[in-house]
Amino acid sequence: YRDIAKTVSGINSVVPYPRKDLRGSHLFKRIQIFTVFLTQLIRTFPDIAVDLEGRQVSSLLTFLSGARTRIGSSTAFFAFCYNRKVTLTAGRHRVYSYLEIAESTGAICDTVSYRIKVPEAEKHFLVNMLMKEGISPDRPLVCIHPGAGKIYKQWTAEGFAEVADWLSGQGLQVIFIGDKRETEKIHMITSGMKNRYYDLAGKLTLGRLMALLEAGSLFIGNDSGPMHLAASLNIPVITLFGPADEKRWGPLSERCVILRGQEPCSECRGKDCTKDFQCIRTISPEHVKNAVKTLINIGQR
């Protein structure tokens, strides 16, 4: 996520954790890579280390950073790595949990608004890329992200196909986004479409994705990272939720519509669902179309 971190105002430097390199190397190479990274981290000479994630690796890195003050959640798995533990208020949106941790450093957090600014270089690159793909930067763009990290967070291919066809028929340029792992699902969707679409899955860095989202008129997608990124860039967002609690994980934006089908089961079984993921699959294409009409004036496009 370094492309995102670099855009946040007030950040002086970014030392990215080499997760992919560590996973794809043999043991001796992993030791070398981790040693180089840890040296870079320690040489920042941090006064305070704040762990927002609270998982094993982030907790250990907080400890190994050499910071005199190490802050994290009291419920983190390796909470012993911190010397200042924060008891988080239950049931709040995840962002407010991060802010509670931040406030323990003495920070004043009187707003949850984001401060992401897309670099001009990424915008210029995107314009050239869109033109090569046959996409006009001067016409309305709709970004559709049909993927998600979990199968129970994914709406139907048929639903996405019908909505995308309808949007394209209304004169909007429909662009599918995602990583290479999501190309198969996008192919399932587009094979059922009649109108024109564009497929940029696997072709965008995070920086260029941000530039595309900022240039868009609308984002439609499941509960996923790109959805939160679109919301942070303040474009209209329609997001489809399954069993996850939107009060804790929903987009923090006034320009969004959250759709849900049936209420999730009281004891959700996730990927082993015995009810065919009805909590998300009962969202109809008409529900999504009506949400579109509340966010953008589609009749004039």
Salt bridges, closest charged atoms under 4 A:
GLU53 OE2 - ARG55 NE 3.87
GLU120 OE2 - LYS123 NZ 3.37
GLU122 OE1 - ARG208 NE 3.37
GLU133 OE2 - LYS203 NZ 3.46
GLU162 OE2 - LYS289 NZ 3.12
ASP179 OD2 - ARG181 NH2 2.67
GLU182 OE1 - HIS145 NE2 3.12
GLU214 OE1 - LYS123 NZ 3.33
ASP223 OD2 - LYS153 NZ 3.32
ASP223 OD1 - HIS228 NE2 3.99
GLU246 OE1 - ARG260 NH2 2.44
ASP276 OD1 - ARG281 NH1 2.75
GLU286 OE2 - LYS289 NZ 3.34
